[in-house]
C-alpha cells in the first residue's frame, strides 16, 4: 500500500490543536485507523502556502506514533506534482470512511477546500468529539450525567492551550481539596457550607486530568496513581473536616460517627489500593466495582454505584447544604460499614474461599 499525501489548506489549519493535539497528527491517526494510510509507509504532509512551526506536529506525531515515517512540503514550493493524487486532511476528520483521493490541482481550485469558516467548524467539531470520547466505562450515574459534561467542557477549553498537561488538572484538584479542608477545619458553620460546595467541585475537576490524558495520549501508570491518591486525600480530608467541624460545634455523636466511618474507609481503601499495586496496575480502588459487575448481582451493582465517589460526593454535599450535616455523617458511617463488610466478604471469596 502506497500512501497518498495528506493536504491541508494552510499551516494554521494543520497546526491547530484538536483537543490538545495538532490537526495534522489527528488526521494521520484517524486515517490510519480507517485504513486510508499505512504508518509503516512514509506519510507526506502538504499545506497550501508556507508551513511554519512544524516542530510541534513532528514532536507530537513522534511521541504518539514513533514508528511513523513522515515528510512535509509546501504545495506552492513547486516540489510537488499538481497531478499527484492526495487526500483532504479535514475530510479524514469529518468522514474518514468516504475519503476519496483527488488530484492536488483540484484541491487548489475547490472553493470548499478554501472555505476557512467550514475548516474552523470542522476543527471545533472534531475537538468536541474527541473530548466526548474521554469518559470511562466505570463512571457512576452522577459522573456520567452531571460531572462529566461539566469537566469535559472545562477540558475542551483548557486543551486550546498548547502547554496544558494532565498534571496541571491534578494539581488544581489538589489545591481545591486544600482550600476545602481549610474551610471545614477553620471556617465554622459558613466553612461547612463552603467545604461542601468545594467537595462537589473537586469531584467535577477530578475528571479533567484523565480526560486531558486520554485526549492527548498521555495516560500513564504514574498519572493514574497520582490522580487516585489525590482523590483519596480529598475524600479523607472532607470526612475528617466535616466530623471535626460538627464535633467543635457541639454535635459530638455525629462527629464520632464520621471519624468511625472514616477509619473503616481508610482501612478498606488501603487494602484495595495495595491489591491493585500488587497485581501490577496503577493505584486503584475499583476492584470491588469490577467484581460486582462480573457477578451481575443487582445488589452488588447497586451498592458499588451508590458508594462511588461521584454519587456520595453530591449526596453528602447536598445534605450539608440543606442543613443536615449531622445526619449526613451518621448515614455515611452506616453506608461505609455495609460497604466494608461486603468488601471483606468479596475479598475473602477471591483470595481464600475460592482456593
LINURVEN-V308052 format. One record per run of one state. SS is the DSSP state (H for helix, E for strand, C for the rest). FROM is the first residue (numbers start at 1). LEN is the number of residues. Records with the same first field share a line. If there is no record, write none. Layout:
BEGIN
SS = FROM-LEN / FROM-LEN
END
This chain:
BEGIN
C = 1-4 / 9-2 / 16-1 / 19-2 / 34-8 / 48-7 / 65-4 / 78-7 / 95-1 / 99-3 / 110-1 / 115-1 / 133-8 / 159-7 / 187-1 / 216-5 / 249-3 / 279-8 / 296-2 / 307-2 / 322-3 / 354-2
E = 5-4 / 17-2 / 21-2 / 42-6 / 69-6 / 85-4 / 102-2
H = 11-5 / 23-11 / 55-10 / 75-3 / 89-6 / 96-3 / 104-6 / 111-4 / 116-17 / 141-18 / 166-21 / 188-28 / 221-28 / 252-27 / 287-9 / 298-9 / 309-13 / 325-29
END
